[in-house]
């Protein structure tokens, strides 16, 4: 393990993403159910990261890695124990909501599989980090990170015109509020749905003093379309 990583933290060089070999472009319609989670295989990099975090189910042999459902259930069990304790801390509630969002994602391609496993490991890291923070008495200072909002913040900061008087955090919250409720509904494939997201995104930018068209809009829309 690298000296600059804490115990239980995964190696960022490990890249998840192996898909069940039975799922191909030709068979994907018949091999993936409504959620598609059974089509995702835990690859070697993901398994090693889970081992480092001590999150994979116990009692399995080396040739039988946990399934995605196993990992989701393990994370859910940890969070349920935290929520069952005296006083429901908002950190555990937020992480539980992230877990439910992850369960609702639709998996229909290899790219979806890679994105799902990345999000799964990100959530696992944050749960382990929150548990460590609680043990050290600093849970109130623990911040649950949102990779989508972080990416949108970076886009706005990079492409907003110089000198634009805009509160980036507020704009990101408004954009997130537009698309988060419809994540996983395949709105991108619906002309009315796509049109409405475009319209609302332009409106948020315009009301915030940002250009509702051009490179900033194009980058923000492309990210929302890809990740929500």
C-alpha positions as CSV (number, residue, x, y, z in Angstrom):
1,X,0.0,0.0,0.0
2,X,1.3,3.5,-0.8
3,X,2.6,5.4,2.1
4,X,0.4,8.5,1.4
5,X,-2.8,6.5,1.6
6,X,-4.7,5.8,4.8
7,X,-5.5,2.2,5.7
8,X,-8.7,1.2,4.0
9,X,-8.4,3.7,1.2
10,X,-8.3,2.2,-2.3
11,X,-5.5,2.8,-4.8
12,X,-6.7,5.5,-7.3
13,X,-4.7,3.7,-10.0
14,X,-7.1,0.7,-9.9
15,X,-9.7,1.2,-12.6
16,X,-13.1,-0.6,-12.3
17,X,-15.3,-1.6,-15.2
18,X,-15.3,-5.2,-16.3
19,X,-18.7,-6.2,-17.8
20,X,-20.1,-9.7,-17.7
21,X,-18.7,-11.4,-20.9
22,X,-22.1,-12.8,-21.7
23,X,-23.4,-9.3,-22.4
24,X,-22.6,-8.1,-25.9
25,X,-24.1,-5.5,-28.2
26,X,-26.1,-8.3,-29.8
27,X,-27.4,-9.9,-26.6
28,X,-27.7,-6.9,-24.3
29,X,-31.5,-6.6,-24.7
30,X,-32.0,-10.1,-23.4
31,X,-29.4,-10.3,-20.8
32,X,-30.0,-7.1,-18.8
33,X,-33.2,-6.7,-16.7
34,X,-34.9,-3.4,-15.7
35,X,-31.9,-2.3,-13.6
36,X,-29.2,-4.3,-15.4
37,X,-27.1,-4.8,-12.3
38,X,-26.6,-8.5,-12.8
39,X,-24.8,-7.7,-16.0
40,X,-21.9,-6.1,-14.1
41,X,-19.0,-8.2,-12.9
42,X,-16.7,-7.1,-10.1
43,X,-13.4,-6.9,-11.9
44,X,-10.0,-7.4,-10.3
45,X,-9.3,-3.6,-9.7
46,X,-12.7,-3.1,-8.0
47,X,-12.3,-6.3,-5.9
48,X,-8.8,-5.1,-4.7
49,X,-10.3,-1.7,-3.7
50,X,-13.1,-3.4,-1.8
51,X,-10.6,-5.6,0.0
52,X,-8.6,-2.6,1.0
53,X,-11.7,-1.1,2.5
54,X,-12.8,-4.4,4.0
55,X,-16.2,-4.1,2.5
56,X,-16.7,-7.3,0.5
57,X,-18.7,-10.1,2.2
58,X,-16.8,-12.4,4.4
59,X,-16.6,-16.2,4.0
60,X,-16.0,-16.2,0.2
61,X,-13.2,-18.0,-1.4
62,X,-10.6,-16.3,-3.7
63,X,-12.3,-17.6,-6.8
64,X,-15.8,-16.3,-5.9
65,X,-15.8,-12.5,-5.7
66,X,-18.8,-10.6,-4.4
67,X,-21.5,-9.6,-6.8
68,X,-22.7,-6.0,-7.2
69,X,-25.8,-6.9,-5.2
70,X,-23.5,-8.3,-2.4
71,X,-21.6,-5.0,-2.2
72,X,-24.8,-2.9,-2.3
73,X,-26.3,-5.0,0.5
74,X,-23.1,-4.7,2.5
75,X,-23.2,-0.9,2.2
76,X,-26.9,-0.8,3.0
77,X,-26.4,-2.9,6.1
78,X,-23.7,-0.5,7.4
79,X,-25.9,2.5,6.8
80,X,-29.0,0.9,8.3
81,X,-27.1,0.2,11.5
82,X,-26.0,3.9,11.7
83,X,-29.6,5.1,11.0
84,X,-31.0,2.8,13.7
85,X,-28.8,4.4,16.3
86,X,-29.9,7.3,18.6
87,X,-30.2,10.5,16.7
88,X,-30.1,10.3,12.9
89,X,-27.0,12.1,11.7
90,X,-27.5,13.9,8.3
91,X,-24.3,12.3,6.9
92,X,-25.8,8.8,7.2
93,X,-29.1,10.0,5.7
94,X,-27.3,11.6,2.7
95,X,-25.2,8.5,2.1
96,X,-28.3,6.3,2.2
97,X,-30.0,8.5,-0.4
98,X,-26.9,8.2,-2.6
99,X,-27.1,4.4,-2.3
100,X,-30.8,4.4,-3.3
101,X,-29.9,6.6,-6.3
102,X,-27.2,4.1,-7.3
103,X,-29.7,1.2,-7.1
104,X,-32.0,3.0,-9.5
105,X,-29.5,3.5,-12.2
106,X,-30.1,1.7,-15.5
107,X,-27.2,-0.3,-16.9
108,X,-27.5,-0.8,-20.7
109,X,-23.9,-0.6,-22.0
110,X,-20.3,-1.2,-21.1
111,X,-19.9,2.6,-20.5
112,X,-22.8,2.5,-18.0
113,X,-21.1,-0.4,-16.3
114,X,-17.8,1.5,-15.9
115,X,-19.7,4.6,-14.6
116,X,-21.7,2.5,-12.1
117,X,-18.6,0.8,-10.6
118,X,-16.9,4.2,-10.3
119,X,-19.9,5.6,-8.4
120,X,-20.1,2.4,-6.3
121,X,-16.4,2.7,-5.2
122,X,-16.8,6.5,-4.6
123,X,-19.8,5.8,-2.3
124,X,-17.9,3.0,-0.5
125,X,-15.0,5.3,0.1
126,X,-17.3,8.0,1.5
127,X,-19.0,5.5,3.9
128,X,-15.6,4.2,5.1
129,X,-14.5,7.8,5.5
130,X,-17.6,8.8,7.5
131,X,-17.2,5.7,9.8
132,X,-13.6,6.8,10.4
133,X,-14.7,10.4,11.1
134,X,-17.3,9.2,13.5
135,X,-14.8,7.0,15.4
136,X,-12.5,10.0,15.7
137,X,-15.3,12.3,16.9
138,X,-15.4,14.5,13.8
139,X,-18.5,13.3,12.0
140,X,-20.1,16.8,12.2
141,X,-17.2,18.1,10.1
142,X,-17.4,15.3,7.5
143,X,-18.5,16.5,4.1
144,X,-20.3,14.1,1.7
145,X,-18.9,14.9,-1.7
146,X,-20.9,14.8,-4.9
147,X,-18.8,14.1,-8.0
148,X,-21.4,15.4,-10.4
149,X,-21.8,18.8,-8.6
150,X,-18.0,19.0,-8.3
151,X,-17.7,18.5,-12.1
152,X,-20.4,21.1,-12.8
153,X,-18.7,23.6,-10.5
154,X,-15.4,23.1,-12.4
155,X,-17.2,23.6,-15.8
156,X,-18.8,26.8,-14.6
157,X,-15.6,28.2,-13.1
158,X,-13.7,27.4,-16.2
159,X,-16.1,28.6,-18.9
160,X,-17.9,31.5,-17.2
161,X,-17.0,34.8,-18.8
162,X,-14.3,36.8,-16.8
163,X,-15.8,39.1,-14.3
164,X,-19.2,37.5,-14.3
165,X,-20.9,38.2,-10.9
166,X,-22.3,34.7,-10.3
167,X,-22.4,32.5,-7.2
168,X,-21.3,29.2,-8.7
169,X,-22.5,27.0,-5.9
170,X,-26.1,28.4,-6.2
171,X,-26.1,27.7,-10.0
172,X,-24.8,24.2,-9.5
173,X,-27.6,23.6,-6.9
174,X,-30.2,24.8,-9.4
175,X,-28.9,22.7,-12.2
176,X,-28.7,19.6,-10.0
177,X,-32.3,20.2,-8.8
178,X,-33.5,20.2,-12.4
179,X,-32.0,16.9,-13.5
180,X,-31.4,14.9,-10.3
181,X,-35.2,13.9,-10.0
182,X,-35.2,12.5,-13.5
183,X,-31.9,10.7,-13.4
184,X,-32.2,7.1,-14.7
185,X,-35.5,7.8,-16.5
186,X,-33.8,7.9,-20.0
187,X,-35.0,11.5,-20.5
188,X,-32.2,11.9,-23.1
189,X,-34.1,9.5,-25.4
190,X,-37.3,11.6,-25.2
191,X,-37.5,14.6,-27.4
192,X,-39.9,16.5,-25.0
193,X,-37.7,15.5,-22.0
194,X,-34.5,16.6,-23.6
195,X,-36.1,19.8,-24.8
196,X,-37.3,20.6,-21.3
197,X,-33.9,20.0,-19.7
198,X,-32.2,22.2,-22.4
199,X,-34.8,25.0,-21.7
200,X,-34.5,24.9,-18.0
201,X,-30.7,24.8,-18.2
202,X,-30.6,27.9,-20.4
203,X,-33.1,29.6,-18.0
204,X,-30.8,28.9,-15.0
205,X,-27.8,30.3,-16.8
206,X,-29.6,33.4,-18.0
207,X,-31.1,34.2,-14.6
208,X,-27.7,33.9,-13.1
209,X,-26.1,36.4,-15.5
210,X,-24.4,33.7,-17.6
211,X,-24.7,33.2,-21.3
212,X,-27.5,30.7,-22.1
213,X,-25.7,29.6,-25.3
214,X,-22.2,29.1,-26.4
215,X,-19.3,27.0,-24.9
216,X,-20.4,27.2,-21.3
217,X,-23.9,26.0,-22.1
218,X,-22.6,23.3,-24.4
219,X,-20.2,22.0,-21.8
220,X,-22.8,22.0,-19.0
221,X,-25.4,20.3,-21.2
222,X,-23.0,17.7,-22.4
223,X,-22.1,16.8,-18.9
224,X,-25.7,16.6,-17.7
225,X,-26.7,14.6,-20.7
226,X,-23.8,12.1,-20.1
227,X,-24.0,11.7,-16.3
228,X,-27.6,12.3,-15.4
